[in-house]
Amino acid sequence: MIDRALLAEKLGYASVSIPEHHLVNLLMMPSPLQMAVKLATLTSKINIVTSVSVLPLHDMRTFAGEVAIAYILTEGRLILGVGRGAFAWL
């Protein structure tokens, strides 16, 4: 993910997307906000998109604070993509 983001910025792409996946070995990315902050420390222009943050898996009271801090630490380059995920939630 880091190498691809660096290459995308070098090639002039506008954004890079970070998925949220849990318990999937190949695509393991349980915390896209943490990765977004890491990518922001290594890049300077590219926007960083969560694609998507799975809302049913988060407590909204804490998630809102985490998003706000990530937005500040990415210097406004965080674009929050949200959704319900691939599975039915009751």
N, CA, C and O of each residue as an XYZ file, in Angstrom:
360
protein
N       0.819     -1.189      0.000
C       0.000      0.000      0.000
C       0.866      1.257      0.000
O       0.586      2.207     -0.732
N       1.905      1.264      0.811
C       2.762      2.447      0.895
C       3.479      2.690     -0.429
O       3.509      3.815     -0.929
N       4.056      1.631     -0.992
C       4.766      1.774     -2.273
C       3.842      2.277     -3.373
O       4.237      3.105     -4.193
N       2.626      1.781     -3.388
C       1.670      2.198     -4.420
C       1.258      3.659     -4.251
O       1.093      4.383     -5.232
N       1.097      4.077     -3.023
C       0.738      5.479     -2.779
C       1.868      6.414     -3.201
O       1.622      7.464     -3.795
N       3.098      6.033     -2.893
C       4.241      6.853     -3.296
C       4.349      6.936     -4.812
O       4.615      8.004     -5.364
N       4.143      5.807     -5.483
C       4.186      5.797     -6.945
C       3.046      6.625     -7.530
O       3.245      7.374     -8.486
N       1.856      6.489     -6.957
C       0.699      7.251     -7.449
C       0.959      8.750     -7.348
O       0.634      9.498     -8.270
N       1.537      9.189     -6.246
C       1.840     10.617     -6.114
C       2.899     11.041     -7.134
O       2.782     12.098     -7.754
N       3.918     10.221     -7.302
C       4.980     10.533     -8.267
C       4.429     10.650     -9.685
O       4.891     11.481    -10.466
N       3.435      9.814    -10.020
C       2.832      9.820    -11.352
C       1.765     10.903    -11.514
O       1.222     11.077    -12.605
N       1.466     11.626    -10.447
C       0.527     12.735    -10.534
C      -0.932     12.384    -10.307
O      -1.812     13.174    -10.645
N      -1.207     11.214     -9.741
C      -2.592     10.849     -9.445
C      -3.166     11.796     -8.392
O      -2.436     12.336     -7.562
N      -4.469     11.985     -8.440
C      -5.142     12.889     -7.506
C      -5.374     12.250     -6.145
O      -5.377     12.938     -5.124
N      -5.571     10.923     -6.129
C      -5.888     10.271     -4.859
C      -5.462      8.810     -4.867
O      -5.199      8.215     -5.912
N      -5.407      8.266     -3.677
C      -5.158      6.847     -3.462
C      -6.243      6.360     -2.504
O      -6.629      7.082     -1.585
N      -6.737      5.134     -2.716
C      -7.833      4.602     -1.896
C      -7.330      3.509     -0.965
O      -6.497      2.681     -1.334
N      -7.858      3.530      0.246
C      -7.514      2.529      1.253
C      -8.791      1.796      1.643
O      -9.740      2.429      2.107
N      -8.840      0.478      1.467
C     -10.032     -0.273      1.857
C     -10.031     -0.561      3.358
O      -9.021     -0.378      4.038
N     -11.160     -1.005      3.852
C     -11.233     -1.535      5.219
C     -11.667     -2.986      5.109
O     -12.776     -3.283      4.664
N     -10.785     -3.887      5.518
C     -11.092     -5.321      5.481
C     -10.675     -5.947      6.803
O      -9.605     -5.651      7.337
N     -11.523     -6.803      7.315
C     -11.251     -7.522      8.551
C     -11.286     -9.015      8.271
O     -12.161     -9.498      7.554
N     -10.343     -9.737      8.833
C     -10.307    -11.202      8.778
C     -10.191    -11.757      7.364
O     -10.601    -12.889      7.107
N      -9.641    -10.979      6.455
C      -9.377    -11.453      5.103
C      -7.868    -11.348      4.927
O      -7.336    -10.250      4.769
N      -7.182    -12.479      4.952
C      -5.721    -12.470      4.990
C      -5.087    -11.667      3.865
O      -4.154    -10.900      4.105
N      -5.573    -11.830      2.655
C      -4.969    -11.174      1.507
C      -5.127     -9.656      1.553
O      -4.224     -8.924      1.147
N      -6.256     -9.190      2.039
C      -6.571     -7.760      2.006
C      -6.664     -7.138      3.395
O      -7.376     -6.151      3.581
N      -5.963     -7.696      4.362
C      -6.100     -7.249      5.742
C      -5.781     -5.760      5.888
O      -4.642     -5.340      5.684
N      -6.782     -4.978      6.238
C      -6.601     -3.544      6.496
C      -7.677     -3.131      7.499
O      -8.680     -2.530      7.114
N      -7.479     -3.447      8.786
C      -8.525     -3.173      9.763
C      -8.668     -1.703     10.147
O      -9.682     -1.320     10.731
N      -7.681     -0.877      9.832
C      -7.761      0.525     10.243
C      -7.262      1.457      9.136
O      -6.104      1.876      9.154
N      -8.125      1.781      8.181
C      -7.694      2.660      7.094
C      -7.328      4.071      7.553
O      -6.525      4.740      6.901
N      -7.898      4.530      8.655
C      -7.546      5.872      9.140
C      -6.091      5.932      9.595
O      -5.402      6.921      9.343
N      -5.623      4.886     10.257
C      -4.221      4.850     10.668
C      -3.307      4.815      9.452
O      -2.278      5.490      9.427
N      -3.678      4.030      8.441
C      -2.876      3.979      7.220
C      -2.901      5.330      6.510
O      -1.890      5.749      5.945
N      -4.037      6.012      6.533
C      -4.136      7.330      5.898
C      -3.156      8.310      6.531
O      -2.493      9.073      5.828
N      -3.066      8.289      7.845
C      -2.138      9.179      8.539
C      -0.696      8.822      8.174
O       0.125      9.711      7.950
N      -0.387      7.530      8.115
C       0.962      7.098      7.725
C       1.293      7.579      6.314
O       2.376      8.114      6.077
N       0.358      7.389      5.375
C       0.599      7.814      3.995
C       0.781      9.325      3.905
O       1.574      9.811      3.098
N       0.058     10.058      4.720
C       0.179     11.520      4.704
C       1.559     11.973      5.162
O       2.053     13.009      4.718
N       2.187     11.199      6.050
C       3.533     11.567      6.499
C       4.576     11.333      5.413
O       5.654     11.926      5.444
N       4.254     10.461      4.448
C       5.212     10.102      3.399
C       4.952     10.800      2.073
O       5.776     10.727      1.161
N       3.816     11.474      1.959
C       3.436     12.152      0.722
C       3.136     13.616      1.035
O       3.075     14.017      2.197
N       2.949     14.408     -0.027
C       2.688     15.827      0.229
C       1.489     16.393     -0.518
O       0.970     17.443     -0.137
N       1.037     15.720     -1.574
C      -0.034     16.285     -2.391
C      -1.242     15.374     -2.564
O      -2.374     15.854     -2.618
N      -1.023     14.102     -2.650
C      -2.090     13.170     -3.019
C      -3.157     13.098     -1.923
O      -2.835     13.064     -0.736
N      -4.423     13.074     -2.330
C      -5.524     12.883     -1.389
C      -5.603     11.411     -1.016
O      -5.231     10.539     -1.801
N      -6.090     11.146      0.186
C      -6.152      9.791      0.708
C      -7.610      9.484      1.033
O      -8.224     10.143      1.872
N      -8.155      8.472      0.355
C      -9.580      8.145      0.429
C      -9.772      6.823      1.166
O      -9.095      5.841      0.863
N     -10.692      6.792      2.132
C     -11.095      5.498      2.691
C     -12.188      4.959      1.791
O     -13.171      5.643      1.507
N     -12.010      3.742      1.352
C     -12.909      3.194      0.331
C     -13.270      1.748      0.643
O     -12.662      0.837      0.080
N     -14.177      1.524      1.464
C     -14.921      2.420      2.331
C     -14.698      2.034      3.779
O     -14.311      0.904      4.077
N     -14.943      2.981      4.683
C     -14.981      2.656      6.103
C     -16.338      2.025      6.378
O     -17.378      2.578      6.021
N     -16.315      0.868      7.012
C     -17.534      0.084      7.227
C     -18.201      0.562      8.522
O     -17.806      0.168      9.619
N     -19.210      1.412      8.373
C     -19.826      2.064      9.532
C     -20.412      1.118     10.574
O     -20.267      1.396     11.764
N     -21.074      0.003     10.199
C     -21.632     -0.859     11.239
C     -20.590     -1.466     12.185
O     -20.944     -1.960     13.256
N     -19.329     -1.434     11.805
C     -18.283     -1.996     12.658
C     -17.725     -0.992     13.661
O     -16.882     -1.350     14.484
N     -18.177      0.251     13.607
C     -17.610      1.304     14.449
C     -18.657      1.893     15.387
O     -19.836      1.992     15.047
N     -18.202      2.281     16.570
C     -19.014      3.075     17.481
C     -18.889      4.521     17.008
O     -17.788      5.071     16.984
N     -19.991      5.129     16.636
C     -19.945      6.450     16.014
C     -19.387      7.538     16.921
O     -18.829      8.520     16.431
N     -19.527      7.384     18.227
C     -19.002      8.396     19.150
C     -17.484      8.460     19.092
O     -16.907      9.547     19.102
N     -16.836      7.305     19.031
C     -15.374      7.302     18.957
C     -14.884      7.471     17.524
O     -13.856      8.108     17.293
N     -15.605      6.910     16.562
C     -15.189      7.000     15.159
C     -15.151      8.454     14.689
O     -14.249      8.839     13.944
N     -16.110      9.255     15.111
C     -16.136     10.669     14.720
C     -14.872     11.384     15.191
O     -14.302     12.190     14.455
N     -14.444     11.096     16.394
C     -13.215     11.697     16.905
C     -11.985     11.214     16.157
O     -11.076     11.995     15.878
N     -11.955      9.924     15.832
C     -10.832      9.371     15.076
C     -10.737     10.002     13.690
O      -9.643     10.302     13.213
N     -11.883     10.203     13.050
C     -11.907     10.831     11.722
C     -11.415     12.274     11.818
O     -10.630     12.719     10.981
N     -11.868     12.997     12.825
C     -11.454     14.395     12.981
C      -9.943     14.508     13.168
O      -9.303     15.362     12.554
N      -9.377     13.654     14.007
C      -7.929     13.680     14.230
C      -7.183     13.285     12.960
O      -6.181     13.912     12.615
N      -7.658     12.249     12.258
C      -7.008     11.829     11.008
C      -7.057     12.944      9.970
O      -6.092     13.148      9.233
N      -8.168     13.663      9.906
C      -8.297     14.783      8.963
C      -7.264     15.867      9.272
O      -6.639     16.419      8.366
N      -7.098     16.157     10.537
C      -6.109     17.164     10.942
C      -4.692     16.684     10.614
O      -3.892     17.437     10.058
N      -4.387     15.430     10.960
C      -3.035     14.906     10.751
C      -2.688     14.719      9.276
O      -1.513     14.731      8.911
N      -3.697     14.548      8.430
C      -3.444     14.447      6.984
C      -3.478     15.819      6.321
O      -3.385     15.930      5.099
N      -3.611     16.852      7.128
C      -3.648     18.239      6.654
C      -4.732     18.457      5.607
O      -4.523     19.123      4.593
N      -5.907     17.870      5.886
C      -7.065     18.068      5.018
C      -7.089     17.207      3.768
O      -7.953     17.397      2.912
N      -6.170     16.272      3.642
C      -6.138     15.427      2.441
C      -6.955     14.146      2.588
O      -7.027     13.352      1.650
N      -7.567     13.936      3.744
C      -8.404     12.756      3.959
C      -9.779     12.968      3.343
O     -10.436     13.978      3.599
N     -10.205     12.016      2.537
C     -11.569     11.991      2.002
C     -12.211     10.733      2.557
O     -11.761      9.623      2.273
N     -13.261     10.905      3.348
C     -13.887      9.779      4.030
C     -14.962      9.156      3.154
O     -15.979      9.782      2.858
N     -14.725      7.918      2.745
C     -15.738      7.138      2.043
C     -16.336      6.160      3.037
O     -15.598      5.455      3.726
N     -17.650      6.104      3.125
C     -18.305      5.235      4.106
C     -19.335      4.348      3.423
O     -19.835      4.663      2.344
N     -19.639      3.237      4.073
C     -20.648      2.323      3.557
C     -21.004      1.294      4.606
O     -20.500      1.329      5.728
N     -21.869      0.386      4.233
C     -22.316     -0.652      5.169
C     -21.484     -1.912      5.080
O     -21.590     -2.776      5.951
N     -20.654     -2.046      4.046
C     -19.834     -3.240      3.879
C     -20.509     -4.264      2.994
O     -21.579     -4.019      2.435
N     -19.873     -5.408      2.877
C     -20.337     -6.441      1.950
C     -21.380     -7.370      2.551
O     -22.019     -8.131      1.825
N     -21.560     -7.320      3.855
C     -22.434     -8.275      4.517
C     -23.697     -7.601      5.049
O     -23.703     -6.400      5.320
N     -24.743     -8.367      5.192
C     -25.999     -7.846      5.746
C     -25.827     -7.631      7.251
O     -25.305     -8.493      7.957
N     -26.265     -6.488      7.718
C     -26.177     -6.163      9.144
C     -27.588     -6.014      9.693
O     -28.433     -5.352      9.089
N     -27.835     -6.629     10.830
C     -29.157     -6.560     11.454
C     -29.195     -5.492     12.510
O     -30.230     -5.288     13.145
